[in-house]
């Protein structure tokens, strides 16, 4: 029976998630401006896979930090690591399917006759992403996550940066930037700028970007983004709980303890809702790059974001947590769900890399296949709790454990 308590219990966390998405979007907007200035001398493709990827993936990193250190494995419905893993996996799928789709539809690709991408960029980042995905699958199959596992992920990202440094010549060089490009036009600030949290105007109104203003903007944007990701984690956690009485600081402060959420594992909500909220910045940055004609940056940002998410956004928070609180032990249910999501993400990563390598494939066909893959992913998430699928993943996990 649908009651007012049920409607408010679901509507309140959805409102938190919506507001958090806006905060994350606006803070990443100012973050990207500063990152663009700091990376102005990098070559195309390298900039997208590093600075742009880190800028747009900061929400996933901060979300994983909050899930691990704020929730702390309260119960199976708020399993901390699975929440962060769900956000990263869902965001990774969103990045590699929806972002290229958005680039094709809204990034001026159809008007300019197709994507201008160096296949070496796709092969370099795509192959590394697929291999990194396998590493994460093997780690999650262990169930008990240790500092050693986290170090593998962190060093994987450091190795990726080393590869990029050796290939700094890859891609066309950025043209020397016109100084006026980094002069933020002055406008009359109004209450609207504060209400909509227009950080770019609030922080840089009429100012010329330099190293000091760029780094200060990065720090302030990260602080605001942290507030948004905290709201995102809180909203996702409340939506997944059986009853608000099980915890939730915002609900407690507002006297909403009598309400209840959906009562399903938070990893499902993280994959679909929280991941979409954190992936808005990735989409905006890539579409902007595409409109400028920087298709290498636009696509490599999507793939590079996934590399950062899988390696550093999961690895570094996990490393800190295991060093401070000890190993993370996932419940069997959460392990199976997380494992299945990672398997799906792996297949999707392979499919998309293969999809962008051919030069002669029709751009509209590519867009249709990207949309189809995302719809199939959603259907898979909804049906993943099927017993036959669960038994299949149990067999794969057991086989990996026996090999290791």
PyMOL commands that set and color helices and strands:
alter all, ss='L'
color gray80, all
select helices_A, chain A and resi 4-38+46-71+76-78+80-106+119-140+147-166+179-182+191-195+199-204+211-240+244-246+249-253+266-291+295-325+332-357+363-383+387-403
alter helices_A, ss='H'
color red, helices_A
select strands_A, chain A and resi 144-145+328-329
alter strands_A, ss='S'
color yellow, strands_A
deselect
rebuild
show_as cartoon
